[in-house]
């Protein structure tokens, strides 16, 4: 139970998180699926090898095998400035690496079929120079603005070519994100860490996208609480996913600390309360959606 459709294993080990303990906790909860997300064109094998190293450090053979059956991976290019400016080369490298892994019988000891999505990729117009991503509107030129959209569309096209679902990052960029998706007309994947409203959700859902809620949903301002409740209830249960986005966006009561996949239970409990169901029942719904989306 309590699957996690989005976390950054590479950032977690950089933060000094005890990953063997976190993964062991997930196994103890019978977690069906945990997706380690890529952000750079060439980070897949680095992440795979680190995941293998962490998994191999677990002494209990049964737990180790369950971790190997639980972990899946994606590969994609987050719209960093250097990636936008080098988008043609980086997208070609991404395609080469993904194609290589898709044709392998084993990926870093996790077996065949471990790469199940392309992403995360998308648009980010949240301007906060002091934030994690250091986005500064004054530095985001017209060249970067249009190049970012092109980088996103190139990855949507690649996902269509390879028939992989896409993990979409969209922050303060709803209209641009939707325009890119319409331009390519590939509608299979997740709007991850969803941060828009009900009307925006309708437009994604009408095109076939899944909506993934993160820990941020648990600390909505009181003035927006009715909107969030309305949004959660509006999302069809066969399009709903939950995630941590670890190491970011830790849910209440852990807001402000480094997030990790073992905290996703708090998001499940919060959303389950809104839907007037149990976390266990919600977990079954999310797992069914994961199986459908990722063809598991």
Steps between C-alpha positions, in 0.01 A plus 500: 500500500594869478677491163704807405481612139779756522816537705861592436724225633814686389404812695407291803843342532658843449295617799643223715171311539533141627371344180523133606278584797252694284477220244463240775211701645334511158534123467353458847193689382469270198569789264430385146675775304761772551613711205843662503486802271767636268582868445812494278556338162781275622412425863319167452795264545636708789164468675470132414843420637431694819169318542684171450762597757236597755295186436802271523584652841176356643595180681160332507471310171119503495483876552771552240304302240181689579680833458622383160146412396362831631738755345443640151670782313438782257741715296448858388635853482383765747499849338822632649661785307795292383267226376281748312799652321634154407160340439573333167810316623350412836178364352703283262704369794185434698352300212818297464510412871130414521516284188802319641324422827174395333696242300689361798402182682611653830536852639751529784388174657130591506402289201328580171224755457616733779490816290131584477474874425663806347549798728486707685478767235294812449484870579592694814417870535516523876738788554693461824877568472554384860312173444629154419486561125617866515254609230535871425259667260752773418739236366234302316533647153270455202750244370467296820122539509444356152789256534344358816176429313694339217693278742172386654339432163803305383463272801126461446576395143766257621256349749251449220764338284599262781142462628590599855285698742633847587559652844420869450640778717280809473542787744338840444480405134158350437423662165847433360490139617162439342609669176805272474288193562248610237778570249636146531164333569647229718280452803630221717650574837490690827475866589721451803492700823178661378472866606212643296124512554195306394450677167858430397466138614196459278701594192777251580253228593296552183813420302565180697764608752536376857524746789754434775468671839802554723553587866434865418128423495514446879600857581257697293409841639163512677378753243552241225384193689162482327673521161732212585217284631304573184804413285571170677138394472489604135792286384355167378624215715641324194727803431630568850859438614695599811869579546760652729729688258761411762722659622263795454151591625482291817136465609357621828601421777853494354486819295839667482709187540661291228229292340537127433273232351410354840309824574256458211257333742406845633391613155296181460328561833425864416353424157311197635331720761382739229366210296339346809681173456787317668869537406501127428210527256658804336825306466322231300360767267842660445669163443241411236565832324876438511455159338286649225724798425833316509365175350618290796 
